Amino acid sequence: MKTYNTNGIEVNAAVADHHKAMLTEGALCFVRDLVHEFADERNYLLEARIRRQAEFDAGHFPDFLPETSQIRSTPWTVFPTPKDLLDRRVEITGPASDRKMVINGLNSGANVYMADLEDSHAPTWTGTLDGQLNIRDSVNKTITCQTPGKTYTLNEQTAVLMMRPRGLHLPEKHIHVDGKPTPASLFDLGLFLYHNARTLLHKGTGPYAYIPKMENHREARWWNDVFSYSENELGIPYGSIKATPLIETITAAFEMHEILYELRHHATGLNCGRWDYIFSFIKKFRNHPEFVLPDRAEVTMTTHFLKSYVDLLVQTCHQRGAHAMGGMAAQIPIKNDPAANEAAMDKVRADKLREVLAGHDGTWVAHPGLVPIAREIFDKNMGAQHQQHVARQDVHVTAADLLKVPQGNRTEHGVRYNTRVGIQYTEALLRGQGCVPLYHVMEDAATAEISRSQAYQMRRHGVRLSNGKNVTKELITQIASEELRVIEKEIGSTRFADGKFPLATELFLRLTTQDTFEEFLTIPSYEHL
């Protein structure tokens, strides 16, 4: 249903009355102008990713760029960090579309709350506009949520708000500019900035964002240009948009200095996006059997290639006057099982202690119940607002360190777990739920990507499991059928029948058994939303 068509921009979906304030003519025209200015370069950058992948397929692996060695070897720092982002010791995130979760995140006691329109968000049309509306109402301090027996409102003191748009690869199919789907990153960021940038600055904070899925410094340059253009168009001071790129691809790990340099007027730090990083490691080297990882559960942050990535990120950020942000512990509180809950919380404590001792200035949690745990550890071991004085001059990371494949077991249990989680997450995504608790951890698109890409890689190379079985298309198909019965038993036949498990299983099997590798799980899934 076409509800708006003017000046080269079309809305090809129904718009609820309460969403119309997000899609004003001014907002849509701002998005249109961003698309006119930056869509062609965005498309070129996506084509460059394909060319780079062909190099990896041919055996030409990444290394630190010789042409940018001067950036790595000369002194410079990013622009000063705003006062309200100096202390980021605990950050919490969740889907922007869930109004109650947004309020709880802002009230959680964390320093920063990231309203997510990416990996924990299912980008349905309604959900995406709900997310933008929830962000605007949070900025204006008018957000409320009524549930049976309780009204949720914001505390007087709340976390600093950040948002995360979708990555470069995703389209927003409901908005067309000049007859073509709009890049979702420009739609998400454009609406956020248009509706909130001036208000945030007036309130003494600013328009702050995380940048996902970045692969290299040329993409960082593109984002920096988008920020600079937006500031000029909106009449806000240059450098007032502040961003934290997630280093969640193996290629970006080789260009951390360069990424910060390109964004030095707008960057405040880098973040260890650990789950997408593991997925990227699998994806980029999927054609090479020597890069097959052990079971997902054995690929921990203490393995050499992940520890090297963390150490290099901390060293780089602190050398450049930026915050080094830790990643997400997947565990969540477990109700009605004190022993299991304590074991899970011990894992969180160990993870956060590892991060603060490595020199991180802050960390991520997925649940309000984990905020006090993370805060206690960072308070005890960091003390000040950050620890950029920890220079980590002991760190000397080479390309071989970042590419070192960990040893470990490859088991049928691991394949079955990946299959069960992959199908259940895909099913939740198809129902419009972007993050889901499974087996006492929070699964989102990034963790689901590990599950399906591991299964693909093992099948592609016919990996022999610890029990002597080879991973084949037939084995994965058999396991999927058997694990569906397990899922049905776990959740109940009524819930199973009401879900989207046939389509989720079809998608999972297609992504893991076809010859070609789908770059992102979210692309074919989005066709069904």
Summary of the structure (lengths in Angstrom):
residues: 529
radius of gyration: 22.2
end to end distance: 15.6
largest distance: 64.7
contacts: 1834
relative contact order: 0.11
helix: 51%
strand: 14%
